[in-house]
């Protein structure tokens, strides 16, 4: 009798303890959702051209242009204008269809201090790619999509920001890559550098940019890159309020003889 009684009491206590543990686990799962992600206003992939036409001087002008922009108080103001008052940024270098290097990991930017830290990370990053198998804007878009899929952040707006000085010359169709990204809810903006191909702005407008409010701002040469990227980042970050105007401007530009 005692043995059966003790066994019954043990099983009852075990079931009671199991129920208590299950209740704690349920409460924890409700308080901390699986795969919880930090919510930001924008996830932004900065895709930097490192193809054969980009020598070290040109590369440095691009890199320092981005770094200088994130030190600018106007960028801090744009970040603060969003509902979450924060964005997430990563930087990737690209050349051919499968040649890329993520040189700055996903970084939370929410104030002047974190923006300056991102600027320092960009300025101190090294060039990882030197030429490669052509200029693959489609590869840059596909890489941006991959990086967004790996992001530890969550946002309503996701954007791939592509700067480059040449048209797509390798890899799959840039139009297909763009359309696939847009279908997945990702916007693509462009900063064509016109040093090598003077009509690259029209090409970017017609074949590269895409998504609601998509726009581009061309730089006439690498020396003007810093001014162009500052304007572009402000428009991208500040909820795209001026993007329709930029689209209209782009349409006019594309029709120029």
N, C-alpha and C positions, 0 to 999 in steps of 0.2 A: 504493500500500500504506500509506504513512504517513498519508495522509488518511483512509483507511478505519479504520486502527488508532486514530488520534486521535479520530475520531467515535465509535467504539465505546467507547473509554475515557471520553469525556465523558458519553455516555449512561449508562454504568454508574455513574459518580460522581453523576449527576443522580438516578438511581433510588435510590441509597444515601442521598443527602441527603433525598429525598422521604420515604423510609421513616422516617428519623430524625425529621423534622418531624411526620409523622403520629403517631409514637409519643409525642412530646412533647405534641401536642394531645390525644391520648387520655388521657394521664396527667393533664393539666390538667383535662379534663372530669370525670374521676373525683374529683379533689381538690376541684373547685369546681363543684358541680352547677348546671345551667342554672336561672336564676330562683331561686337559693338565697335563703331567707327566714329571718329571725331567729325562733327558736321562743320563744314566751312561754306563760304559763299561761292567759291570757285576752285576747281582743280585745274591747274595750268601746266601744260608740258611745253617747255621752251626747247625747240628743236633747232640746232645750230649746224649750218652747212660746213663740212670739212672736206669737200671734194677737191679734185685736182686744181681747180681754178682759184682756190682759197689758199694763198701763201700765208706764211706765218704772220706777216704784218696785218693782212686782212683779217686773219683769225683773231688776232689780239684786239683789233678795233671792234669786232663783234663782241668779244667777251667783255671788254672793259665798258662797252656801251650798255650791256645788260647790268653790269655791276654798278655803274654810275646811276642808272635809272632807279635801282632799288635803294639808293641812298637819298633820293629826291623826296622832299616833304610832300610833293603832290601825289606820289605813290602811296605814302602813308595815309593821306587824306582819302584817297580813293578806296583803300582797304577798309578804312573806318566807316565808309558810307553804306556798307552792306549790312544785312540783318544780323549776321554772325560776327561781323567785324574781323574777319580772318579769311585767308586763302591758303591753299597748299600749292607748292611749286616744286617742280623737278626740272633738271636740265639734261639734255641728251645731245651728243654729237652724232652726226650721221653722214654717210657717203653713199655706198652702194645699197642694193636691196636688203642685204643681211649684215651690213656693217654699221654697228652703232655702239656707243659707249655712254652709259648713264654716269655722268661726272658729278652731279649733285643729286643726292637722294631726295625723296619726298620730304619737304620741309614746311612746317607750319609758320606762317607769317601773319602776325596779328598786331604789331606795334612797331615803333621806330627801332627798338633794340633787335627784334627778330628780323626786321627787314635789312638792317645793317649787317647782321650775321649772315643772311643769305647773300648779300652783296659781297661779303668777304669770301664766302665759299666759292662763289662764281669767279671772283678775281684770282683766287689762289688755285683754281683748278687747272690741270695741265691738258694740253692737246693730246688726245689718245688716238686719233685717226689722221692719217696722212694720205689723201687720195683714196683710191679704191676702184671698184668696178662701176664707174660712171656716177651720175647724179640721180639718185632715186628718191624723188619726193614721195612716191607711193610707199617706198620702204620707210621713210620718216613717219608717214601717217600711220602705217601698220605698227611701227615701233611705239608711237605715241599711244595707240590703242592698247597695246600690251602693257605699257607702264600704267595706264589708267586702271586696267584690270587688276593690277597688283597694288594699287594705292591703299594705304591704311585710312584714308579719309572718305567722306561722303559729301556730295553737293548736288544741287539741282543743275548747276552749270559746269560743264567739262569742256575744256578747250585745248586744242593743239595749235601752238603758235610756231609757224615755220618761217625761218629766214633763210634766204639762199640767193645765189647769183646766176642760176641756170635752170633751164626747163628739165623736165623728167626725161632721162636718157637711158634708164635701165630699170629692170624690175617690171612689175605688172602695171597695167593702165592706172595712171594717176586719177582719172575720173572714177574708175571702179573703186579705188581705195578711198577716195573722198566720199563717194555715195554710200559705201559700207559704213564709214564712220558716222555720217549724218543720220543714216537709218538707225544707228545705235544711240542717237541722241547726243553725239559729240560735235561741237562746232570746230571749224578750221579757219583760222585767220592767217594772213600772210604779210611778210615784209620782204618784197623782192628788191634786190640790190641791182641797180641798172648798169653797173660798171662794165659788165661783159656783154649782156644782151639788153640793148636799150628798150626793147618792147616787152620785157619780161613782166611788167606790170599788167599788161593786157592778158598775157598768158595766165598769170596767177588769178586774175579776176574771172577768166572763163573756165579754168580747169582745176584750180587748187582750192580756193576758199569755198566754204559751204556751211549750211546750217542757218538757223534763225539769227539775223543780225550779223552775219559774217561780213568781214570787211578786210581791207588791206591798206597799208600805208607804204608806198615805195620810198626807198632811199636812192637818190641820184648817184651816190657813190659810197664807198666805205667810210669816208671822212664824215659823211652826214648820217651815218648809221645811228649814233647815240641820240640825236634829236628825234629821229624817226621812231626808234624803239620806245623812247619815253612817251611820246604821244600815243603810240599804239597800246602800251601797257595800261595807261590811264583809262583809255576807252574800254579795254578788255575787263579791267578790274571793277570799274565803277558801274556795274550792272548794265553795261552796253546801252546806256540811255541815248547816246549819240550815234549808235551803229546804223539806224536807218538812213541818217544823213550821209554817213560814210558809204553806204551801199549806193545811194543815189549818185554821189560823187564818183564812185567806181564805175557806174554804168556810163556816165558821161565820158570818163577817161577811156573806157574800152571802145567808144565810138569815134574817138579822135582819129583823123586820117594819118 
